[in-house]
Amino acid sequence: MISYIWAEDEHGLIGASGKLPWHLPDDMAFFKKTTMGHPIISGARTFRSYNRPLPGRQNIVLSRHGNFPDGVLVVSSIEQLCELVADNPQKNYFVTGGANLFSQLLDKVDRLYRTKIHAQFTGDTYMPKIDYSQFKQVKKHPGLVDEKNHYAHTFEVFDRIG
Ligand SMILES: NC(=O)c1ccc[n+]([C@@H]2O[C@H](COP(=O)([O-])OP(=O)(O)OC[C@H]3O[C@@H](n4cnc5c(N)ncnc54)[C@H](OP(=O)(O)O)[C@@H]3O)[C@@H](O)[C@H]2O)c1
């Protein structure tokens, strides 16, 4: 199966100049806990924003170029990626972005892990439009706000129904 995991602001913003628009350690901890042990799939631009394989997970990067660190499986087309996913039906593949990759797998994604940040930021990259009528919310809980986590946020999970 394929899951998406991302954080967006009130306007669906997800990126600014190749980075995240915010610093929110509680969401990073949620990302780590949720994806640990599962394969993660990133677009080349998202991978370059941290530029090292994330430990404890198979790191798959979509790119038409090959120059990535050891420990990264480079996949050069969506078709090749879909074959890999179809060949491993027992695995939960987490697509970690960015917008470019999210927009290409909209009809394939089974589960959505959305962190909604209740604030507005400036940036240049937005989540593609998702038809939420095809999904049902199955979880929702508030994130931690404290001296390290300045923005109210909500963790939500949606499963495909249609
Ligand atoms: N808020 C969040 O949760 C979140 C999550 C992820 C990312 N982001 C942000 O989103 C921004 C990056 O997103 P983005 O949309 O610009 O880029 P992206 O999706 O991360 O990467 C796009 C790149 O992936 C490769 N690619 C995409 N489709 C491909 C295909 N079908 N076949 C082969 N390669 C393919 C291409 O790289 P090549 O040019 O190498 O071929 C393409 O230029 C950053 O600001 C990042 O911080 C935010």
The ligand as a MOL file (V3000), in Angstrom:
LIG
                    3D

  0  0  0     0  0            999 V3000
M  V30 BEGIN CTAB
M  V30 COUNTS 48 52 0 0 0
M  V30 BEGIN ATOM
M  V30 1 N 5.6380 20.0680 4.4810 0
M  V30 2 C 5.9490 18.8200 4.1440 0
M  V30 3 O 5.4770 17.8490 4.7490 0
M  V30 4 C 6.8930 18.5760 3.0080 0
M  V30 5 C 7.1740 17.2560 2.6030 0
M  V30 6 C 8.0570 17.0650 1.5480 0
M  V30 7 C 8.6160 18.1430 0.9080 0
M  V30 8 N 8.3100 19.3990 1.3170 0 CHG=1
M  V30 9 C 8.8730 20.5680 0.6210 0
M  V30 10 O 8.4870 20.5080 -0.7570 0
M  V30 11 C 9.5160 21.1090 -1.5490 0
M  V30 12 C 10.0130 20.1150 -2.5940 0
M  V30 13 O 8.9260 19.6740 -3.3960 0
M  V30 14 P 8.9820 19.7200 -4.9970 0
M  V30 15 O 7.6030 19.4420 -5.4810 0
M  V30 16 O 9.6450 20.9900 -5.4220 0 CHG=-1
M  V30 17 O 10.0070 18.5500 -5.3930 0
M  V30 18 P 10.0360 16.9520 -5.1030 0
M  V30 19 O 8.7140 16.3210 -5.4100 0
M  V30 20 O 10.6400 16.6900 -3.7750 0
M  V30 21 O 11.1400 16.4950 -6.1700 0
M  V30 22 C 10.9130 16.6850 -7.5410 0
M  V30 23 C 11.9970 15.9310 -8.2910 0
M  V30 24 O 11.7950 14.5250 -8.1580 0
M  V30 25 C 12.1640 13.8680 -9.3580 0
M  V30 26 N 10.9680 13.2720 -9.9440 0
M  V30 27 C 9.6740 13.6410 -9.7700 0
M  V30 28 N 8.8660 12.8680 -10.5040 0
M  V30 29 C 9.6560 11.9790 -11.1480 0
M  V30 30 C 9.3960 10.9160 -12.0540 0
M  V30 31 N 8.1320 10.6070 -12.4320 0
M  V30 32 N 10.4370 10.2140 -12.5240 0
M  V30 33 C 11.7130 10.5040 -12.1460 0
M  V30 34 N 12.0140 11.5070 -11.2750 0
M  V30 35 C 10.9950 12.2290 -10.8040 0
M  V30 36 C 12.7530 14.9250 -10.2550 0
M  V30 37 O 14.1270 15.0170 -9.8970 0
M  V30 38 P 15.3440 15.0020 -10.9490 0
M  V30 39 O 15.4230 16.4080 -11.4440 0
M  V30 40 O 16.5350 14.5960 -10.1120 0
M  V30 41 O 15.0180 14.0390 -12.0280 0
M  V30 42 C 12.0120 16.1680 -9.7860 0
M  V30 43 O 12.6990 17.3710 -10.1100 0
M  V30 44 C 10.6130 21.5160 -0.5690 0
M  V30 45 O 10.4120 22.8580 -0.1820 0
M  V30 46 C 10.3790 20.5720 0.6040 0
M  V30 47 O 10.9090 21.0840 1.8290 0
M  V30 48 C 7.4630 19.6270 2.3420 0
M  V30 END ATOM
M  V30 BEGIN BOND
M  V30 1 1 1 2
M  V30 2 2 2 3
M  V30 3 1 2 4
M  V30 4 1 4 5
M  V30 5 2 4 48
M  V30 6 2 5 6
M  V30 7 1 6 7
M  V30 8 2 7 8
M  V30 9 1 8 9
M  V30 10 1 8 48
M  V30 11 1 9 10
M  V30 12 1 9 46
M  V30 13 1 10 11
M  V30 14 1 11 12
M  V30 15 1 11 44
M  V30 16 1 12 13
M  V30 17 1 13 14
M  V30 18 2 14 15
M  V30 19 1 14 16
M  V30 20 1 14 17
M  V30 21 1 17 18
M  V30 22 2 18 19
M  V30 23 1 18 20
M  V30 24 1 18 21
M  V30 25 1 21 22
M  V30 26 1 22 23
M  V30 27 1 23 24
M  V30 28 1 23 42
M  V30 29 1 24 25
M  V30 30 1 25 26
M  V30 31 1 25 36
M  V30 32 1 26 27
M  V30 33 1 26 35
M  V30 34 2 27 28
M  V30 35 1 28 29
M  V30 36 1 29 30
M  V30 37 2 29 35
M  V30 38 1 30 31
M  V30 39 2 30 32
M  V30 40 1 32 33
M  V30 41 2 33 34
M  V30 42 1 34 35
M  V30 43 1 36 37
M  V30 44 1 36 42
M  V30 45 1 37 38
M  V30 46 2 38 39
M  V30 47 1 38 40
M  V30 48 1 38 41
M  V30 49 1 42 43
M  V30 50 1 44 45
M  V30 51 1 44 46
M  V30 52 1 46 47
M  V30 END BOND
M  V30 END CTAB
M  END
